[in-house]
Amino acid sequence: MILFLKKYKWFFLVLLSLSALIISLFYFALKPKKTLPIYNPSDINPELVDSTVQYVRKYHAVSDFLFINQNGETITQKNYEGKIYVADFFFTTCGSICPKMTTNMKTIQAAIKDNPKVMLLSHTVFPEIDSVPVLKKYALKNGVIDAKWNLVTGNKKEIYAMARKSYLAVKLGKPEELYDMVHTENFVLVDSKRQIRGFYDGTNKKDIQRLIEDIDFLCSK
């Protein structure tokens, strides 16, 4: 037996190598390729979507916008043109989920700070409280890189419209208070065509890692 193995050892080595190669080729051929869905209002929990767009099943895109950031600068869709970005909704005095969301957004900022294709955008849901100076103080406290991350305030009606009609990420507040909003933990991934490609729990570190991986995937396309 030993003599037989010695005699044909190169044959078996080649056979093993070919087998490993064939198995690898089959694995990569059969392995499903990574994809990210494109979300439309009809795909989302109706609680998070304005009733006027709940019927939309395709071609949904983030609308034009105009807000003011932590430096008093006007921020519009032009600042995000051709960019992949993560959007969320918060307020500076929130003591529940916001601190975790901000910490996790900082993790994303660290991951994308050298990537010119990616930015961040946080909208306050309490513009009556979160003025430009308040947002600036919050930005400095949390290490916001101005070139990567805008904290924006503006007209509450317009913020409401973006939250409910574009990002599909904010619940209604008290029905007796017009444009009252209850922000959620959702981080929203938007691609360079202004399409929504994912929703992530902004308080969950595993979801944040998944979000970073999905950003990398979009950047590679």
Secondary structure as a PSIPRED ss2 file (coil, helix, strand):
# PSIPRED VFORMAT (PSIPRED V4.0)

   1 M C   1.000  0.000  0.000
   2 I H   0.000  1.000  0.000
   3 L H   0.000  1.000  0.000
   4 F H   0.000  1.000  0.000
   5 L H   0.000  1.000  0.000
   6 K H   0.000  1.000  0.000
   7 K H   0.000  1.000  0.000
   8 Y C   1.000  0.000  0.000
   9 K H   0.000  1.000  0.000
  10 W H   0.000  1.000  0.000
  11 F H   0.000  1.000  0.000
  12 F H   0.000  1.000  0.000
  13 L H   0.000  1.000  0.000
  14 V H   0.000  1.000  0.000
  15 L H   0.000  1.000  0.000
  16 L H   0.000  1.000  0.000
  17 S H   0.000  1.000  0.000
  18 L H   0.000  1.000  0.000
  19 S H   0.000  1.000  0.000
  20 A H   0.000  1.000  0.000
  21 L H   0.000  1.000  0.000
  22 I H   0.000  1.000  0.000
  23 I H   0.000  1.000  0.000
  24 S H   0.000  1.000  0.000
  25 L H   0.000  1.000  0.000
  26 F H   0.000  1.000  0.000
  27 Y H   0.000  1.000  0.000
  28 F H   0.000  1.000  0.000
  29 A H   0.000  1.000  0.000
  30 L H   0.000  1.000  0.000
  31 K C   1.000  0.000  0.000
  32 P C   1.000  0.000  0.000
  33 K C   1.000  0.000  0.000
  34 K C   1.000  0.000  0.000
  35 T C   1.000  0.000  0.000
  36 L C   1.000  0.000  0.000
  37 P C   1.000  0.000  0.000
  38 I C   1.000  0.000  0.000
  39 Y E   0.000  0.000  1.000
  40 N C   1.000  0.000  0.000
  41 P H   0.000  1.000  0.000
  42 S H   0.000  1.000  0.000
  43 D H   0.000  1.000  0.000
  44 I C   1.000  0.000  0.000
  45 N C   1.000  0.000  0.000
  46 P H   0.000  1.000  0.000
  47 E H   0.000  1.000  0.000
  48 L H   0.000  1.000  0.000
  49 V C   1.000  0.000  0.000
  50 D C   1.000  0.000  0.000
  51 S C   1.000  0.000  0.000
  52 T C   1.000  0.000  0.000
  53 V C   1.000  0.000  0.000
  54 Q C   1.000  0.000  0.000
  55 Y C   1.000  0.000  0.000
  56 V C   1.000  0.000  0.000
  57 R C   1.000  0.000  0.000
  58 K C   1.000  0.000  0.000
  59 Y C   1.000  0.000  0.000
  60 H C   1.000  0.000  0.000
  61 A C   1.000  0.000  0.000
  62 V C   1.000  0.000  0.000
  63 S C   1.000  0.000  0.000
  64 D C   1.000  0.000  0.000
  65 F C   1.000  0.000  0.000
  66 L E   0.000  0.000  1.000
  67 F E   0.000  0.000  1.000
  68 I E   0.000  0.000  1.000
  69 N C   1.000  0.000  0.000
  70 Q C   1.000  0.000  0.000
  71 N C   1.000  0.000  0.000
  72 G C   1.000  0.000  0.000
  73 E C   1.000  0.000  0.000
  74 T E   0.000  0.000  1.000
  75 I E   0.000  0.000  1.000
  76 T E   0.000  0.000  1.000
  77 Q H   0.000  1.000  0.000
  78 K H   0.000  1.000  0.000
  79 N H   0.000  1.000  0.000
  80 Y H   0.000  1.000  0.000
  81 E C   1.000  0.000  0.000
  82 G C   1.000  0.000  0.000
  83 K C   1.000  0.000  0.000
  84 I E   0.000  0.000  1.000
  85 Y E   0.000  0.000  1.000
  86 V E   0.000  0.000  1.000
  87 A E   0.000  0.000  1.000
  88 D E   0.000  0.000  1.000
  89 F E   0.000  0.000  1.000
  90 F E   0.000  0.000  1.000
  91 F C   1.000  0.000  0.000
  92 T C   1.000  0.000  0.000
  93 T C   1.000  0.000  0.000
  94 C C   1.000  0.000  0.000
  95 G C   1.000  0.000  0.000
  96 S C   1.000  0.000  0.000
  97 I C   1.000  0.000  0.000
  98 C H   0.000  1.000  0.000
  99 P H   0.000  1.000  0.000
 100 K H   0.000  1.000  0.000
 101 M H   0.000  1.000  0.000
 102 T H   0.000  1.000  0.000
 103 T H   0.000  1.000  0.000
 104 N H   0.000  1.000  0.000
 105 M H   0.000  1.000  0.000
 106 K H   0.000  1.000  0.000
 107 T H   0.000  1.000  0.000
 108 I H   0.000  1.000  0.000
 109 Q H   0.000  1.000  0.000
 110 A H   0.000  1.000  0.000
 111 A H   0.000  1.000  0.000
 112 I H   0.000  1.000  0.000
 113 K C   1.000  0.000  0.000
 114 D C   1.000  0.000  0.000
 115 N C   1.000  0.000  0.000
 116 P C   1.000  0.000  0.000
 117 K C   1.000  0.000  0.000
 118 V E   0.000  0.000  1.000
 119 M E   0.000  0.000  1.000
 120 L E   0.000  0.000  1.000
 121 L E   0.000  0.000  1.000
 122 S E   0.000  0.000  1.000
 123 H E   0.000  0.000  1.000
 124 T E   0.000  0.000  1.000
 125 V C   1.000  0.000  0.000
 126 F C   1.000  0.000  0.000
 127 P C   1.000  0.000  0.000
 128 E C   1.000  0.000  0.000
 129 I C   1.000  0.000  0.000
 130 D C   1.000  0.000  0.000
 131 S C   1.000  0.000  0.000
 132 V H   0.000  1.000  0.000
 133 P H   0.000  1.000  0.000
 134 V H   0.000  1.000  0.000
 135 L H   0.000  1.000  0.000
 136 K H   0.000  1.000  0.000
 137 K H   0.000  1.000  0.000
 138 Y H   0.000  1.000  0.000
 139 A H   0.000  1.000  0.000
 140 L H   0.000  1.000  0.000
 141 K H   0.000  1.000  0.000
 142 N C   1.000  0.000  0.000
 143 G C   1.000  0.000  0.000
 144 V C   1.000  0.000  0.000
 145 I C   1.000  0.000  0.000
 146 D C   1.000  0.000  0.000
 147 A C   1.000  0.000  0.000
 148 K C   1.000  0.000  0.000
 149 W E   0.000  0.000  1.000
 150 N E   0.000  0.000  1.000
 151 L E   0.000  0.000  1.000
 152 V E   0.000  0.000  1.000
 153 T E   0.000  0.000  1.000
 154 G C   1.000  0.000  0.000
 155 N C   1.000  0.000  0.000
 156 K H   0.000  1.000  0.000
 157 K H   0.000  1.000  0.000
 158 E H   0.000  1.000  0.000
 159 I H   0.000  1.000  0.000
 160 Y H   0.000  1.000  0.000
 161 A H   0.000  1.000  0.000
 162 M H   0.000  1.000  0.000
 163 A H   0.000  1.000  0.000
 164 R H   0.000  1.000  0.000
 165 K H   0.000  1.000  0.000
 166 S H   0.000  1.000  0.000
 167 Y C   1.000  0.000  0.000
 168 L C   1.000  0.000  0.000
 169 A C   1.000  0.000  0.000
 170 V E   0.000  0.000  1.000
 171 K E   0.000  0.000  1.000
 172 L E   0.000  0.000  1.000
 173 G C   1.000  0.000  0.000
 174 K C   1.000  0.000  0.000
 175 P C   1.000  0.000  0.000
 176 E C   1.000  0.000  0.000
 177 E C   1.000  0.000  0.000
 178 L C   1.000  0.000  0.000
 179 Y C   1.000  0.000  0.000
 180 D C   1.000  0.000  0.000
 181 M E   0.000  0.000  1.000
 182 V E   0.000  0.000  1.000
 183 H E   0.000  0.000  1.000
 184 T C   1.000  0.000  0.000
 185 E C   1.000  0.000  0.000
 186 N E   0.000  0.000  1.000
 187 F E   0.000  0.000  1.000
 188 V E   0.000  0.000  1.000
 189 L E   0.000  0.000  1.000
 190 V E   0.000  0.000  1.000
 191 D C   1.000  0.000  0.000
 192 S C   1.000  0.000  0.000
 193 K C   1.000  0.000  0.000
 194 R C   1.000  0.000  0.000
 195 Q C   1.000  0.000  0.000
 196 I E   0.000  0.000  1.000
 197 R E   0.000  0.000  1.000
 198 G E   0.000  0.000  1.000
 199 F E   0.000  0.000  1.000
 200 Y E   0.000  0.000  1.000
 201 D E   0.000  0.000  1.000
 202 G C   1.000  0.000  0.000
 203 T C   1.000  0.000  0.000
 204 N C   1.000  0.000  0.000
 205 K H   0.000  1.000  0.000
 206 K H   0.000  1.000  0.000
 207 D H   0.000  1.000  0.000
 208 I H   0.000  1.000  0.000
 209 Q H   0.000  1.000  0.000
 210 R H   0.000  1.000  0.000
 211 L H   0.000  1.000  0.000
 212 I H   0.000  1.000  0.000
 213 E H   0.000  1.000  0.000
 214 D H   0.000  1.000  0.000
 215 I H   0.000  1.000  0.000
 216 D H   0.000  1.000  0.000
 217 F H   0.000  1.000  0.000
 218 L H   0.000  1.000  0.000
 219 C H   0.000  1.000  0.000
 220 S H   0.000  1.000  0.000
 221 K C   1.000  0.000  0.000
